[in-house]
Amino acid sequence: MSSSEILEILSNSVLIIMIINILIGTISLLLGYKLVKFLSGLTFGLVLTSIVVFVATIFELSNIIIIILLSLIAFLLGFISGYQFYKAIIIILWSVSIFALTILISTFFIDSYIAGLIIGLVSAILFGILFAKLFKPFFIFITSLEGAHSIVSGLFVIFYSDDYIEIFSEILMNYQYYQIYPKQVFELFYNLPIPSIIIYPISPIILLVLGIIFQWKTNKKSKIQSF
């Protein structure tokens, strides 16, 4: 397969993915809280499915049918559990994410791994308590933020799709090189032509505010909708 054919395939794939990303982002921005049960079930189902696939890879399971069946079972169990216990599942998933993110950030400032674990654990517990107390505003903020980011980043990639495709193909063809020299990857992305340095950072903030206002006004009295 020639390089031009690879670039064409990548271009079409990226375009489709970004359009889907923008659609999902719009739904999250405007209807995140109304679909909280569905989003919780979908997320937890995908998490359990990913765990099953990861375990199957570790144990080198070669039977595709068994892997697919186990993945479907994991997804269904995760979806049902996430749908029924949406508050607990969402709080746990986000607390775990905060825990992991805090540990990652702490590695840049703290040499002690134990100290990083303690800071991560405390941060996750505090975040979980606040999330439980202020579930509705937290979830509206999170879904609005995710939606705003998805829309803006999707449009940005589509607008500069040729530049992104060129970079992705170069990374794919020189994977070992970029695995050893991650700074070059950063510089490669950093040198992409971007729209106005003011418009790009401001537009997600504007969408975030609009999403929060819209969701808050449309969910003042309404109950969480089943999907």
Secondary structure as a PSIPRED ss2 file (coil, helix, strand):
# PSIPRED VFORMAT (PSIPRED V4.0)

   1 M C   1.000  0.000  0.000
   2 S C   1.000  0.000  0.000
   3 S H   0.000  1.000  0.000
   4 S H   0.000  1.000  0.000
   5 E H   0.000  1.000  0.000
   6 I H   0.000  1.000  0.000
   7 L H   0.000  1.000  0.000
   8 E H   0.000  1.000  0.000
   9 I H   0.000  1.000  0.000
  10 L H   0.000  1.000  0.000
  11 S H   0.000  1.000  0.000
  12 N H   0.000  1.000  0.000
  13 S H   0.000  1.000  0.000
  14 V H   0.000  1.000  0.000
  15 L H   0.000  1.000  0.000
  16 I H   0.000  1.000  0.000
  17 I H   0.000  1.000  0.000
  18 M H   0.000  1.000  0.000
  19 I H   0.000  1.000  0.000
  20 I H   0.000  1.000  0.000
  21 N H   0.000  1.000  0.000
  22 I H   0.000  1.000  0.000
  23 L H   0.000  1.000  0.000
  24 I H   0.000  1.000  0.000
  25 G H   0.000  1.000  0.000
  26 T H   0.000  1.000  0.000
  27 I H   0.000  1.000  0.000
  28 S H   0.000  1.000  0.000
  29 L H   0.000  1.000  0.000
  30 L H   0.000  1.000  0.000
  31 L H   0.000  1.000  0.000
  32 G C   1.000  0.000  0.000
  33 Y C   1.000  0.000  0.000
  34 K C   1.000  0.000  0.000
  35 L C   1.000  0.000  0.000
  36 V H   0.000  1.000  0.000
  37 K H   0.000  1.000  0.000
  38 F H   0.000  1.000  0.000
  39 L H   0.000  1.000  0.000
  40 S H   0.000  1.000  0.000
  41 G H   0.000  1.000  0.000
  42 L H   0.000  1.000  0.000
  43 T H   0.000  1.000  0.000
  44 F H   0.000  1.000  0.000
  45 G H   0.000  1.000  0.000
  46 L H   0.000  1.000  0.000
  47 V H   0.000  1.000  0.000
  48 L H   0.000  1.000  0.000
  49 T H   0.000  1.000  0.000
  50 S H   0.000  1.000  0.000
  51 I H   0.000  1.000  0.000
  52 V H   0.000  1.000  0.000
  53 V H   0.000  1.000  0.000
  54 F H   0.000  1.000  0.000
  55 V H   0.000  1.000  0.000
  56 A H   0.000  1.000  0.000
  57 T H   0.000  1.000  0.000
  58 I H   0.000  1.000  0.000
  59 F C   1.000  0.000  0.000
  60 E C   1.000  0.000  0.000
  61 L C   1.000  0.000  0.000
  62 S C   1.000  0.000  0.000
  63 N C   1.000  0.000  0.000
  64 I H   0.000  1.000  0.000
  65 I H   0.000  1.000  0.000
  66 I H   0.000  1.000  0.000
  67 I H   0.000  1.000  0.000
  68 I H   0.000  1.000  0.000
  69 L H   0.000  1.000  0.000
  70 L H   0.000  1.000  0.000
  71 S H   0.000  1.000  0.000
  72 L H   0.000  1.000  0.000
  73 I H   0.000  1.000  0.000
  74 A H   0.000  1.000  0.000
  75 F H   0.000  1.000  0.000
  76 L H   0.000  1.000  0.000
  77 L H   0.000  1.000  0.000
  78 G H   0.000  1.000  0.000
  79 F H   0.000  1.000  0.000
  80 I H   0.000  1.000  0.000
  81 S H   0.000  1.000  0.000
  82 G H   0.000  1.000  0.000
  83 Y H   0.000  1.000  0.000
  84 Q H   0.000  1.000  0.000
  85 F C   1.000  0.000  0.000
  86 Y H   0.000  1.000  0.000
  87 K H   0.000  1.000  0.000
  88 A H   0.000  1.000  0.000
  89 I H   0.000  1.000  0.000
  90 I H   0.000  1.000  0.000
  91 I H   0.000  1.000  0.000
  92 I H   0.000  1.000  0.000
  93 L H   0.000  1.000  0.000
  94 W H   0.000  1.000  0.000
  95 S H   0.000  1.000  0.000
  96 V H   0.000  1.000  0.000
  97 S H   0.000  1.000  0.000
  98 I H   0.000  1.000  0.000
  99 F H   0.000  1.000  0.000
 100 A H   0.000  1.000  0.000
 101 L H   0.000  1.000  0.000
 102 T H   0.000  1.000  0.000
 103 I H   0.000  1.000  0.000
 104 L H   0.000  1.000  0.000
 105 I H   0.000  1.000  0.000
 106 S H   0.000  1.000  0.000
 107 T C   1.000  0.000  0.000
 108 F C   1.000  0.000  0.000
 109 F C   1.000  0.000  0.000
 110 I C   1.000  0.000  0.000
 111 D C   1.000  0.000  0.000
 112 S C   1.000  0.000  0.000
 113 Y H   0.000  1.000  0.000
 114 I H   0.000  1.000  0.000
 115 A H   0.000  1.000  0.000
 116 G H   0.000  1.000  0.000
 117 L H   0.000  1.000  0.000
 118 I H   0.000  1.000  0.000
 119 I H   0.000  1.000  0.000
 120 G H   0.000  1.000  0.000
 121 L H   0.000  1.000  0.000
 122 V H   0.000  1.000  0.000
 123 S H   0.000  1.000  0.000
 124 A H   0.000  1.000  0.000
 125 I H   0.000  1.000  0.000
 126 L H   0.000  1.000  0.000
 127 F H   0.000  1.000  0.000
 128 G H   0.000  1.000  0.000
 129 I H   0.000  1.000  0.000
 130 L H   0.000  1.000  0.000
 131 F H   0.000  1.000  0.000
 132 A H   0.000  1.000  0.000
 133 K H   0.000  1.000  0.000
 134 L C   1.000  0.000  0.000
 135 F H   0.000  1.000  0.000
 136 K H   0.000  1.000  0.000
 137 P H   0.000  1.000  0.000
 138 F H   0.000  1.000  0.000
 139 F H   0.000  1.000  0.000
 140 I H   0.000  1.000  0.000
 141 F H   0.000  1.000  0.000
 142 I H   0.000  1.000  0.000
 143 T H   0.000  1.000  0.000
 144 S H   0.000  1.000  0.000
 145 L H   0.000  1.000  0.000
 146 E H   0.000  1.000  0.000
 147 G H   0.000  1.000  0.000
 148 A H   0.000  1.000  0.000
 149 H H   0.000  1.000  0.000
 150 S H   0.000  1.000  0.000
 151 I H   0.000  1.000  0.000
 152 V H   0.000  1.000  0.000
 153 S H   0.000  1.000  0.000
 154 G H   0.000  1.000  0.000
 155 L H   0.000  1.000  0.000
 156 F H   0.000  1.000  0.000
 157 V H   0.000  1.000  0.000
 158 I H   0.000  1.000  0.000
 159 F H   0.000  1.000  0.000
 160 Y C   1.000  0.000  0.000
 161 S H   0.000  1.000  0.000
 162 D H   0.000  1.000  0.000
 163 D H   0.000  1.000  0.000
 164 Y H   0.000  1.000  0.000
 165 I H   0.000  1.000  0.000
 166 E H   0.000  1.000  0.000
 167 I H   0.000  1.000  0.000
 168 F H   0.000  1.000  0.000
 169 S H   0.000  1.000  0.000
 170 E H   0.000  1.000  0.000
 171 I H   0.000  1.000  0.000
 172 L H   0.000  1.000  0.000
 173 M H   0.000  1.000  0.000
 174 N C   1.000  0.000  0.000
 175 Y H   0.000  1.000  0.000
 176 Q H   0.000  1.000  0.000
 177 Y H   0.000  1.000  0.000
 178 Y H   0.000  1.000  0.000
 179 Q H   0.000  1.000  0.000
 180 I H   0.000  1.000  0.000
 181 Y C   1.000  0.000  0.000
 182 P H   0.000  1.000  0.000
 183 K H   0.000  1.000  0.000
 184 Q H   0.000  1.000  0.000
 185 V H   0.000  1.000  0.000
 186 F H   0.000  1.000  0.000
 187 E H   0.000  1.000  0.000
 188 L H   0.000  1.000  0.000
 189 F H   0.000  1.000  0.000
 190 Y H   0.000  1.000  0.000
 191 N C   1.000  0.000  0.000
 192 L C   1.000  0.000  0.000
 193 P C   1.000  0.000  0.000
 194 I C   1.000  0.000  0.000
 195 P C   1.000  0.000  0.000
 196 S C   1.000  0.000  0.000
 197 I C   1.000  0.000  0.000
 198 I C   1.000  0.000  0.000
 199 I H   0.000  1.000  0.000
 200 Y H   0.000  1.000  0.000
 201 P H   0.000  1.000  0.000
 202 I H   0.000  1.000  0.000
 203 S H   0.000  1.000  0.000
 204 P H   0.000  1.000  0.000
 205 I H   0.000  1.000  0.000
 206 I H   0.000  1.000  0.000
 207 L H   0.000  1.000  0.000
 208 L H   0.000  1.000  0.000
 209 V H   0.000  1.000  0.000
 210 L H   0.000  1.000  0.000
 211 G H   0.000  1.000  0.000
 212 I H   0.000  1.000  0.000
 213 I H   0.000  1.000  0.000
 214 F H   0.000  1.000  0.000
 215 Q H   0.000  1.000  0.000
 216 W H   0.000  1.000  0.000
 217 K H   0.000  1.000  0.000
 218 T H   0.000  1.000  0.000
 219 N C   1.000  0.000  0.000
 220 K C   1.000  0.000  0.000
 221 K C   1.000  0.000  0.000
 222 S C   1.000  0.000  0.000
 223 K C   1.000  0.000  0.000
 224 I C   1.000  0.000  0.000
 225 Q C   1.000  0.000  0.000
 226 S C   1.000  0.000  0.000
 227 F C   1.000  0.000  0.000
